[in-house]
């Protein structure tokens, strides 16, 4: 993964809003957002940042709490081989899929196994977690089918304890899974669309329950 340089956290929020806009604009509790902000690259305007942040907080507040004061954000280039070492978010619905360590490669292997034979999926006692896990398998299937579509937003937002990783996907878990499935499993001959993404770095990232910090 190539580190391209530091960026303002406001830029990360702005790009996160672009990812989330189509998913949450239909929520009745989502505050209005001027669509012009989706292409506006003025990240220094405090009022614009407040509007973007308010829109994002309506459904992503728990994850946004990871924006630690000492977190430094970088623009990064995520290549195909980088996908093998990325970790999916350390969250109750994803853990039964990724297993110990959270590596996306393990999550893909388990997804394929569970999707082919649902009886092999781990038993989840908690009703809410089970529902979340089953919904996760369905949504990954949908993303897998859409992975080659033009216009699909491939920007990932990562966090890690250092520029050497390990990197956990804070946003874009389904997208990264779909890319892995497309370019390593379904269509390995297809050209991989290298994308600019974002990585937040802090040695205190272990305070964040979403991140995997062991190498």
LINDA-V298162 format. One record per backbone hydrogen bond with DSSP energy under -1.0 kcal/mol. NH is the residue of the N-H (numbers start at 1). CO is the residue of the C=O. If there is no record, write none. Layout:
nh: (NH;NH)
co: (CO;CO)
This chain:
nh: (2;4;7;11;12;13;14;15;16;17;18;19;20;21;24;25;27;30;37;38;39;43;49;50;51;52;53;54;55;56;57;59;60;64;65;66;67;68;71;72;74;75;76;77;78;83;85;87;88;90;91;94;95;97;98;99;102;104;107;108;109;110;111;112;113;114;115;116;117;120;121;130;131;132;133;134;135;136;137;138;139;140;141;142;143;144;145;146;149;152;157;158;159;160;165;168;169;170;171;176;177;178;179;180;181;182;183;184;185;186;187;190;194;197;198;199;200;201;202;205;207;208;211)
co: (77;75;73;8;8;9;10;11;12;13;14;15;16;17;20;21;24;27;34;35;36;41;45;46;47;48;49;50;51;52;53;56;56;60;61;63;64;66;68;201;199;5;197;2;195;80;82;167;102;210;89;91;91;94;94;95;99;86;103;104;105;106;107;108;109;110;111;112;113;117;118;126;127;128;129;130;131;132;133;134;135;136;137;138;139;140;141;142;146;149;171;198;168;200;162;159;87;157;157;172;173;174;175;176;177;178;179;180;181;181;182;187;192;76;156;74;158;72;160;202;204;205;208)
